Amino acid sequence: MAKIFPRIKLLSLSIFFLFLPLFSFSAPEFSSAEYADGNVRSIQFEKDGWKLAYPFLQPGSGDEMVLSFDVIDGEGGTLWYSITHCDRDWNRSDLFASDYLDGFEENQVTDFHPSFNTKTNYTHYRLPLPNGDIKFLISGNYVITFWEAGDPETAILVRRFFISEGTSSAAVNFRRPMKPGTTDTHQQAEITLSTGSLGVTDPYRQVTLTVMQNGRSDRTRAGLAPDFVANGRLEYNTLSDKTLFPGGNEFRYFDIKTIRQTRQNVRAIDFVNGYYHAYLLPSEDREYKPYFFNEDFNGKYVVAIEESNEPDREADYIWVWFTLPSYSEVRDASVYVTGDFCGWQYTDDNLMTWNPTKGCYEGMLLLKQGWYNYEYAVLPSDSDTPEGFTFEGSHWETENDYLIITYFRDPATRYDRVTGIALANTRAGNRQ
């Protein structure tokens, strides 16, 4: 698929987890990251009408996930997809498709429609999971891969999701950390896992946890063994750093649901060279400011348009301009604007540029109309993990979601089972 936009801060929406250069469908492993072609955008999972859902599902619950996305320009033809089962490290499982799927291994996406009355032409695709073509037979980590008809060797979109059994449960409490230097800036998750009837004989080797803050690849702890085991309970306590996370800050936000007038944190809207442009108000440096609670989406976004009830097809794409004033350029590091809209990745596409004349960082991203959360991240030149304090600050009080994913390797099986997924919130506690 040809790139149709210039690479001036064009956001390649690759989502969920870790970092990847170009991905080929023929690659044997999925452990590196997810991938999206530069023309694939606005990739979202929805569950039971919840547009801010995380990508997991429990078969038999009656729930359905819907994966949707846009392909900008192009011919809007039929796409194909396949689903692959993976181990807990996101390597391809040693299973046949018939072991984990009821249905065909490769299928067409039949629900797609062109945009209507938009300046930017795109085709909107929608795929429910499970559907009439496939159903899931076992739990685990899954990867879905899309490609264009006639080109099965080139993936245009790779996305991860989870299928859970619901046979184990986790209770989560959040504590203010006791470790020196983290008391005011971090959050500690205290987790008690009930293994139920799993028949665990070696909990330190058979059971592992993955903990994710807000579904972020850069805020993930994987392969966690318990700190204490007793009477079918596995405890992950506050005596270690396993579940210690920077609290971060409440996310910044802006509203581009309409192009007819400015909304929250938008300074001006213009139409130039065939595209709408939205210029955000300059951002403030929050590193040393006190904590202030603000309702947010924990880094997510919602596609919406005020003038229509069909935002999937009628919402337009807008170049959004970001400005971050700074007393000086950050040395030996790069500054990015990030959020769920870019999969929490750090690439040249969402890199901010230092403007010495204006004394600020600048960037522009092509985003679909809606309501967006975002933040600024600073990536040191000698690290692939952003430090979480510069420009944003970090507070133990910040409201965050945490996903707790339980893996169980049963000696009688050839795969890693996902026996439970808990969603907990630092203010609301366990949510499901």
C-alpha positions, 0 to 999 in steps of 0.5 A: 500500500503506497504512502500517500502523505508526507512524513512530516509528523505523520502518525503511524497508528501502530497499536498496543505494545512495544516497538516494531519496525516493518512487520512481515506476515511471514515472520514466525514470532509476534514478540516484538510488537504490533504493527500498522501500515501508515494508512491504517488509522483510528484502530479501536476495540469496543466491547458491549458498546464500551468504546474505551474497552481493553482487548480481552474477552471471556467466551461463554459470557455473551460478550463480543469484541469489535475491532474497527479501523480506517484505511485512508484513501486506497481502493477500499477493497476486501481485506483478509485476516488470520488469528494466531495463538501465542504463548505468554511471551507472544511467541507463536504457540505450538498448536494447530489452528484447529486446536484453538479456533472453530472455523476457518483459519483465514477469513474476509472482512465483509463489513466495510464502508467508504467515508461519506462527505469528508475531505479525507477519503477513507474506508472504515472496517469493522470486525466482530470477534467471535463471529460467524466464521470463527469462535475461540476454543481455548484461552490465551494470547492471540494476534490478529493479522490483516492483509490486502487481497492478493498480498498475504505476505504483507501485513497492514495491521497486527493487533494483540488481544486476550481470551480469558477462562475466568477460572481464577480471580485477583483482588487488587488493593493500591498502596502508597509506596514505602520505598524511599524516593517513590512515596510521592511519585509512584503507586503500589499494587497489592495483588492476591490471586485465587487459583480456584480449581486449577490444580497448581502444583508448582505456583512459582513456575506454573503461574505468572502475572502480567500487570499493565497500567492503562494498557500501556506497553511502556508501563508493563510488568511481565512474568511476575512470580508470587512473593508468598503462597498459602492455601490456594492464594498467591500474594504479590505484596508491597515488599518488592518492586514487582508491582511498583509503577510511576503514577504519572499525571492525569492526561491532557485532552482536547476536543475536535468533535466539530470543525465549525468552532473551537472546543476545549483546548483548541485555539483555532481551526483552519482549512489549508491545502485540502485538510482541516488544521486544529491548533491546540493551546500551548501546553504547560510544563507540569513537572513541578506543579501540585497534583490536580484531579481531572476526569480523563480516559486514561490515555484513550480516545473516542471518535465522535462528531457533533453533526452526525450520529455516524462518526465511523464514516462521517468524521473527518481527519484533521491535522492537529498541531501541538506546542510545548513551551520549554526554557531549553531543549532537553539534552540527550533525549527526544520528546514525543506526544503519545497516547493510545492513538499511537499505541504508546509507541515512540517513532519519528512520526510522533516526535516533537521538534525543538524550535529555538526561535520560539522556545518550544517543541512542536509537532503535528498529527493526523487524527480523526475527529473526536475527544483525545487524551495525550501526554508528552514523553521524554525518551533518553538517547540511551534508553528505549523506555521513557522517563515519566517526570519531565513536563508531566510530573508524577503523583501517587494520587493519579487515577489509573487503570490496571490490567492483571493477566494470569497465565497458567502452564498446565503440564497436561497442555501445550500452551499457556492458559489465560485463566483470569483478567482483572481490571482494577482502578486506583480510585474505584478498585476492582471493576471486573 
